[in-house]
């Protein structure tokens, strides 16, 4: 038998044997390649944004190291275990979110952090993963497409943390958390009728939202987006400067570490939320296209993994994580380019920042776990 | 529950998921395309716009204001200098809350309401990101206190700049004028580029007339700044060209002599160099301190100057239009000779008054009140000038008629501007029948001709015009028009000549002899002046009526209020045979020429003393 197999090296069985190396460590090589390339590019751009500050690069590298570690660990857990753990994870997150409102710490009038023995973390970040995992756990047990009752229950599951996060207040994260849950619903086959009604509801609720729910600074962000020139030196400054940085990059950019907008401090938040402007200024549209391709590759791989998954739970979790990842990219690049309001969304795996990197890579760890979700039956 | 009865169908669920994944993929692709289009638009379509904007962000063009030209007197003494001072400005866009910053500054140094008001007025006319001046001339101590607090005063800039200063204070206020801050109206009309970084402009006098030369041209530097406005490096620099220095004919020694002599009275003196037309002295009393105007005079101070009964801001030397009185007699005598109406020997009977044939009105001579009779039974030209006989000139004027008088005196620049190189010169009035028809809409009366014959009536002249007339007589028919500035940046400025039509030398002799008699003959009206003179002076006194005296009414100096007393005038040139200086003096309400003569003497003495010192030096060195 062994002899026979050796004579058919290109057969499916032989291929399976070669892949087994990655299977042993439960890692998807293409996804890992994409992430490593992305992280490498990201560190390079960040190095320019912080003007070669070694301390900033060290800190980012440490977070990335921690993130990859979390990813490897997360990848080792079989996907069905996530299904069991999800509700507890969710419950823990809800408690933490409630605590944040009571004893949280924060800045600029928002309470977002929980301090645990000197270690500060943002419970809302946990929810970015907990919500899709939990909604998927809930729906995967049902017959799909979900009936109205289960849809309603799923909506409640994603709405509760969203409301708590909104109260902090952090509208951007609240929407992203809700959206990550919605993706699961959508992928689970939510009726188009509901989707259409939801969209209609959103449109109708814009007016009361604007007047009764949104805070002044949130309204300001939207107004500034619509007309940045109205407040050139206040809220409009960021957008005008980031558009200037991007536009002045042209096709081939001003060269690495040569972006004047960045170096002369005109570009605000250049190492965090607005880092895409640094890339665009220094490497031009070429650089932007390169980064988009890299992201596109990762997203495509994520979709492929989800498509190849054998369990409904694996599919739903994998695809929703991938979709959420894409939404981060779109929202960040869109806001910096002035087509979306400025919400605090970092550019995934490129912007400096601890929690978001660890959360994102933990998500990719789960995606890796999904990639191992193959039964020989398939 | 319905769905519990439905068995899960893995194949159906997988197909459903695949469909949704395809939809999701399409949506992702569409959104990614949207991003691409947006970045393509920003980076390719709108590249030029944003590239320019980035450069404008990075590169700031800063004006380098030029140094204003200096003004020196003929001794090389600085009349208008530039002293370094500190200027507190605010870049409003960088304060992040203007009111807070202004409040904080107010706690650190004193800010007057006027400073703040002026600041707010200046704001709208300033480019974005350009500093708006808040307070000029802050002291060294204030600067230090601001510097210590600079960390909490964003957008506050302290710059060293040169500022106009007039070291001689009141002495040259009317002669040189002053600069002041550029006001809003001026800002509208100024060529903006030239005045970038310059906050002052000539407002009056030489400072205004020679503004273009004094200003220089602005330099420019391109600097790279960061978002906080800190200069990272200078990319490009074109230094400013300093303004041209002006050397004046004005002599502070003469000026000081005039100022001292006019101290406490209202009046003016203009002295001209007969060889060049250069204005040696030009003083109007009372004067004021031009330094007060440089940074905007306070309203109260200005009101005090404006409302003073002595009108110190009024430049009597150029703007004051006075009846020249008898000072015009030498020129009229010359006209009589030249027109053949009289000879030096012609005599006129003088009972102390004059009557036009067919008119009962008596035109009185000034001596009638004193002596009860005329100067002499018959008066000739020499006596008429020396003793200032009115009757002689009544008769001459009547024969001459006003229009011939006008035509002869016109080339002396009476009734027209001399074109001196400063501001605010007035024209005076040289009347004629045509003039009266146009300005008064009435016909000329023969009696009015008599008034003009003794420099009264409609006739008005500025002290400058009288000085020029004197200079023309001194040079016997020619002169240079008065000029204040001798050299611009060391380059001699050519003067403009006046030339009368040829007049017989003997006529000049007669008139000048008469004028010498005014000073040097016992009967001369300015004989008092001759005491101690080591040179001969030719002069002519004058008295100008301030209020009309009715026929046969007595003019009693003591009884008339000070402001209604007659103006005293005096013109003179010296030395009489080889004149180097010609001058005119007026003392308002001086009562008579006796108030003006000492002023002239003081200036002549100062001048002649200098001349002899210069001669000695030449002799020694030669």
Interface residues (C-beta under 8 A of the other chain):
Chain A: X142 X143 X144 X145 X147 X150 X183 X186 X187 X188 X189 X233 X241 X243 X244 X245 X246 X247 X248 X249 X250 X251 X260 X261 X264 X265 X266 X280 X281 X284 X285 X288 X289 X292 X296 X299 X303 X306 X307 X312 X315 X316 X319 X323 X326 X330 X333 X334 X337 X338 X339
Chain B: X2 X3 X6 X7 X8 X9 X10 X12 X13 X14 X16 X17 X18 X20 X21 X24 X25 X28 X31 X32 X34 X35 X36 X38 X39 X40 X42 X43 X44 X46 X47 X49 X50 X51 X53 X54 X55 X57 X58 X93 X224 X225 X226 X227 X228 X232
